[in-house]
Amino acid sequence: MSQRPAPSGSPRGGFPLTDEQRAAVAGRDEPRFVRAGAGSGKTRVLVERFLAAVREDGVPVDRILAITFTEKAAAELRSRVRERLLAAGDREGARQAESAAISTIHGFCSRLLRSHALDAGLDPDFRVLDQVEAARIALDAFDFALERFLESAADEERLDLAAAYSPDRLRTMVVTVHGRLRSRGEREPRLPPVPAPEPGGERERLADAAARAGRELNGESKSIDAARAALERCGTFFVRLPEGAIPDPEDLKPLEVKRGNAKALKTPAFDELAEAYEAYVNFCAASRAAAHNVLLSEL
């Protein structure tokens, strides 16, 4: 849209407001959402809306809150509000704009907490960490927590957890989830419980299905030989697996029978074997996820 040079008295910026901009400034009795590209005049609309609230609605400068994304944008907004108030002859308003609540969300929250530090249970001299320092402290806190977590291990479950995910992945998982829960207002974040599945005979079903499939398997081919070897591994695996133990689903992969196109592997017995294998893998995965959730929540 082409624009004409601003007539006398036009807002700062050199051009009059567009119809959409005027509507955004004028609609102060209801929420407004303004979306536009960079350099299209969003800050200018915010300045004019601020000025109109003061000049037309009689709202005191110190009763208006303006939040920006960066400190630079906040400084620019404050400067432009002050200039527009001066241009309108409101020297007192311009003076008040120097201390107006125009800041980033961090700056506003810091100001609010500092004003009510005792109610918030904070030292009034607290400071806001920058992103780099906060990240370093979070990593140090995790390393300390992981060290204590592993030192107090009464069995191998915690060591297995650290080995399964690796310290780096554990750090990423825990710090990320902890941050998200904190952002929801949880002072002491806890993972929601994950219920462990009730055993439904998945282990026995797979062992029986493997035994039946092995008894009926006949013929010679690459696929059949590979299936026979997998069934033998399956039988040995369950003989050695302690009662009640939940294996890692990764350890079950060598037990899977790859059926391919072999006719001998397309029977109902092998259909049942495939379903039993999938059910047992899912049961083990859900069981281990529940157990890991308890440990991760503690960490």
N, C-alpha and C positions, 0 to 999 in steps of 0.2 A: 504494500500500500504506500503510495507516495504521500509525503508530508510537506506542509507549507511552513515557511518561517513563522516563528511564534509572534503573535501580536503582543503589544505592550501588556505586561501583567501576567503573561503565561508562566507556568511553573518553570523552575530551573531545569535546563536541559535543552532549551532552544526551540521546542516544538510543543504545540498544544496537546493535551491528552486525547487519545482516541476514544471512541464511544465505549469500547470494552474497558479501557482504563478508568474512564469516568464512572462507569457502573461499579467497578471494583472499589473505587474510593467512596462512592456515595452510599453503597449498601452496608452501612455500619450497624444496622439493627439485626443482622443475621450473619451466620458464618459465610465466608467466601473462600473458595479455593482458586488460586490463580496459577496456571501453568503456561510457561512460555520459554522460548529459547534464550540463550545467553545474549545480553546486550539489547533485549527487547523492551526494557523499562520496568522490570519487576520491582527493583529497589525504589525507583521513582514513584511507583504506585504506593509503595509502603510509606514513603516519606509524606506524600500528599494525604494519605489516609490518616497518618499520625497527626499532621497539621490540622486536618478537618476536625478530628476528634477534639483537639485542643481549642481551635478557634470557633468552630460552629456548635459543638456539643458541650463546650464548657468543661471538658474533662481535664483535671490537673495533670501536668506533665508527669508527675511522680506516681500517677495511677495507671500509666500505660506501660505494658510489657512488650518489648520487641526482641525476638530471638533470631539470631543469625547463625550461620554455620561456622564462620571463621572469625578470629579476632580482627582481621583486616576489614572484613565486611561490616562488623559491628562499629569499628572506628569511622568508616566511611558513612554509615547510616547516621551515626550521632552527629557528625560534622554537617551533613546535609540537612538534618532536622534543625540544627541550630541556625544554619544560614537562612533557611526558609522562615523561621520564626523572626529572625532579625529583619529580613526583608519585609515581613508583615508588620513590623513595628512593635513586636512583642519582645522587648528586651528582657523582661523578667522570665518569660517562658524560655528564651534562649539560654539564660543563665541556669535555669533548672535543668535544661537538656544536658548540661555538662555532667550531671550525676544521675541522669535518667536510667531506667532499667532497660538499657539497650546493650545486649551482650550475647555471647554464645550460651548454649544450654549449660555448659560447665560453669561459666561465670555466674549465671543466674543462680544455679543450685548452690554454688560456693557462697554467694552473697546471702542467700536465704538461710543456709546452715550456720553461717558465721553470726548472723543476727539472733539465732536461736540455738546457740551452741550447747547451752546447759540442758535445754529440753531434748536436744538430739543426742546428748551424752558424748559430746565431742570437746576436744581442746580448742578453744577459740583461735589459737595460733596455728591451726592445721593448714596445710597447703595442698593444692591439687597436683598430683603427679602428672608428669607428661607421659606420653605413650611409651617412649623408649624405657624410661625408668620403671614404669608400671609393669611392662613386659619382663624386665630383668628380675624384679622382685617376685613376680608370679613364678618364673622359672626356678628361682632359688627356693621358694616355698614348696614347689612340687618336689624338687630334688630332696629336700629335707624330709618331706612327708613319705616319699618312696623309701628312703633309707630306714625310717622308723617302721614303716609297713613291713619291710622285709626282715628287719631285725627281730620283730616280735612273732615271726612265723612259727607256729607250733607243728606244722606239717609242710608238705611240699606244694600245697595249693597256690600259695602266693608266689612262690618261685616259678611254678608252672605258668601262672598268669603273666608274670614279667617276661618269661621266655616266649610265650605264645604271641604276645603283642609287641615286644621289644620296648625298652624304656622310652625311646623317642615317640613311638606311636601312643604309648600310655600317656605321656606328657601332653601330646596334642589333644587326645580324647578328653582327659580329665580337665585340663585348663579351659578348653573350649566349652564343655558342658557346664563347668563351674561358672564361667562368665555369663552364659546364657541364663542360668538359674538366678544368679545374682541380679541380672538386669530385670528379672521379674519381681524383684523385691525380697528374695529369700536371703536372709542374713547368714544362715548356715545351710547352704544348699545340700539337699539329699536327693539321690536318684529315686524315682518311684519304684516300688517293689515289682519284680517280675516273678510271677508264680511259676514254680517248677511243675512240669507236666506229671500227671499220675501215670506210672507204668501200666501199660496195657498188654503186656506179653509180647512186645516188639522183638526182644532178643530171642525168645523161644520160637517165635514165628519164623524169623529169618533162619535160625539154625535148622528147624524142621524142613523149611522150603529148600534149603541148600542140600540137605540129605536126600530128599525125594528127587530133586532134579538130578543129583549125581547118580542115583540108582538107575534112572531111565536113560541117561545119556549114552548114546552109541554112535559109532562112526569115527571117521578120521578126516580131519581137515584142519587148517590153521585156526579157524574160528572155534571149532569144537575142542581142539587141544588147549587153546587159551582159556576156554570156559571151564574145562576140566581142571586146569591148574588153579583157577580162581576159586572153584568149589573146594578143592583140597586146602587152599589157604583159609577159606572160611571155616572149615571143620577144625583146623589146627588153632585158629584164632579164638574160637569160643571155648575150646578145651583149656586154653591158657588164661582166658580172661576171668579174673576173680568175680565171684558172685556179687552183684550190685554195683560193679564198676561201670562207669560211663566213659567209653572211649571218645577220643577226639574224632569228629567226622572225617578229618583228613586221613586218619589211620584206617578208615573203612574203604577207601577208594580201591585198594588192591583186591577187595572181595567182590567188587561189582563185576557181573558177567556182561561182557559186550556181545550182544546177540548177532549183530550184523545181519547177513542174509541167509545164514545157515538154517535149513528147514528143521533140523533137529533141535534148534534153540527157539522155535516158534510155538512150542506146545503149551498147554495150560499150566503145566508144572513150572515152566520158565516165566510165564506171565505172573504167576503167584510169587515166584522168586523176585522178580523185578519190583512188584508192589511191596513185598516184605522188606526188601533192601531199602527202598525209599522211606518207608515208615520208620525203620530203625534209625536211619541217618537223621531224619527230622526230629525224632525223639531225643537222640543224643545231642543234636545241636541246640534244641530248646532247653534241655537239662543243663548243659554247660553254660548257656547264656544266663540262666537263672542263677547258677552258682557264681559266675563271673560278676553278675550285677551286684551281688552281696559284697564281693571283694572290692569292686570298683567304687561302690557307694562308700565303703569305709575309707578307701584311699582318697 
